[in-house]
Amino acid sequence: MPLGHWRLPEGVDVRGTGNGLGRTRRRMRAVARELRLPPLSTVEELCAAVSAHLDRPIRIAPRRMRVGEPSGFVERLPAEDVVHVEQETSGLHRAHIICHELAHLLCGHLSAPASPDQDAGKVELPTIDPEMVRLVLGRSHYDDAAEEEAEVLGAELMRILVLAPGAGTTSQLAPALEHRKGQHV
Amino acid sequence: MSELPYNVAYLGIGSAAWLVAALKLRAWRRDPSFGLLVVALAIASPSTAFLLASPLLYRAIGHLTGVGNLATLFVYLGIVGFSAAAVVLALVWTPPEERADDRIWAPLDDRLRQRVRHRTALFAALVPVLVALFLAGGPYRPETPLTFDTTFAPRTATALFLALYQGLFAYALIDIGRVCLGHAARLPHGWLRRGIRLIALGALTACGYVVCKLAAIALAHAGVDGAEWLSTALGPAFATLGAIGITCGFAGPAGAAWAARRRDFRALRPLWDLVYRADRRLALEGPPSPAWRERVALRDLEWRTTRRGLEIRDGQLTLRPFVDPAAVHAAQRLAGRAALAPSHRDALVVATAMRSAVTALAAGAVPRPREEQPALPGLDTAPAEERAHLVLVAAYLRSPLLERALEPLG
């Protein structure tokens, strides 16, 4: 069930402004907390957890993006959601891009897919070619509130990840003594 | 005996330690973890004890409650609180090989949770025993903010109260000291190791307090005079030094991590400015802060540094189609001739590539298709090394080698 009930009302633009972003950050922190996820080691585990939460398969597909394509985008297919991510960038960056796209899914920014049994020709989409059942949301800029929300929630999802706990002893002590679970923070 | 040095020492340390405890609690709220909560309580409890042990507040409690020397009970319960927290911490920090699970940073497993519960229950059960012993001894007159132990040790109930409290404290100090020393041997050089060793050193020093106090109590109970200085001067000196060591040990690593993050945050600015020039829409928060605000940046550094790093990486992707292969080759040649270490060579190449790309973009160059874009180093950087890599790239933006690499391009 997408966590969409707290979306901004239409026409409200809080993009980039100090207070607006602060409010978004507080909201998204609460959203991430609602997921009640334990610390996870990899972004693949996070993806599986989000998939279980939304009750919908999500697949990560690294690829070499072409010029003009965003660094990541999510594609809604009838049977699953696919997160496309630029493969030639650092692990930390790639993890964040994936978290951004997972945030779009959690926020319910993508509308419901057409039912697989429905005949594509019978889909009532007045402005979209009925052949095109793929819906896409990419990550490049924060021109609208949805992108900003996804970026902020993506950042909160990243905080659930412990990508670099540090070797043995360090990982045990870092949370209490350095106030960070991962050495990548 | 002048009470001023005691007031200054106890109030000073109590306040400073409470500040550390408050910062730890705030960090725990941001990023909950059991170990951090226990550390916060391990500092808050004795900090309160130190404050109440100052003759000023000690007497105030006596006046407020009408019960003389009641502050002693609170002070010693505060130290018992530290003892309980330290014992739990020693459990949670038990070295890896004694724990089967790989994910030692993960939340408590059931067995550990049970052991923590047992230890906490034991201490909780002893608190009413201590209170009962204190009340049974009836040590209300005279009021003795500094000489309670030796004054009332002749009373058996009070002697038992004091011995039990000191015993718990000694057990906790040895436990946490032992675990910390075990860790210190395994940690790499740095503030985490320094902090752990300080905690161990502080615990050892505080044992000196226990030894002095037990000796003084035993002698006073046996009716021997002349040893009060053990309880009023040497003991408190050991306790004060031990408290400073332990508090610094708990606070040091966090302070160092914060300072390192702040240093990196500022170091990344030139590189971020470069990508911002290429594409302003990469920034989530705008407009960019002026130089003076950068200098006094103190708040919210985790978010700001993370954002900066991510936007730089986004910028790197945006600029990739405009990178000049000739500049990249020139940088690689120069790095080879200068015999740069691999990480420095990668940083020089990336810095050169990004500068050449910004110039090309500004000049209206056509983006190269994916197949013709030169492969840049630094993309296989592990998450733990990411910030260090980007900081090095930012440093190389100012390098004369970079200017030489860009020269042929005019």
Interface residues (C-beta under 8 A of the other chain):
Chain A: G16 G18 L21 R25 P38 P39 S41 R64 M65 R66 V67 S71 E86 E88 T89 S90 G91 L92 H93 A95 H96 S140 H141 Y142 D143 E148 E151 V152 A155 M158 R159 V162 L163 A164 P165 G166 G168 T169 T170 S171 Q172 L173 A174 P175 A176 L177 E178 H179 R180 K181 G182 Q183 H184 V185
Chain B: K24 A27 R30 D31 S33 G35 L36 V38 V39 L89 W93 P95 P96 R103 I104 W105 A106 P107 H183 R186 L187 P188 L192 G195 I196 F250 P253 A254 A256 A257 R281 L282 L284 E285 G286 E302 W303 T306 R307 G309 L310 R313 D314 Q316 L317 P321 P367 R368 P369 R370 A375 G378 L379 D380 T381 A382 P383 A384 E386 R387 H389
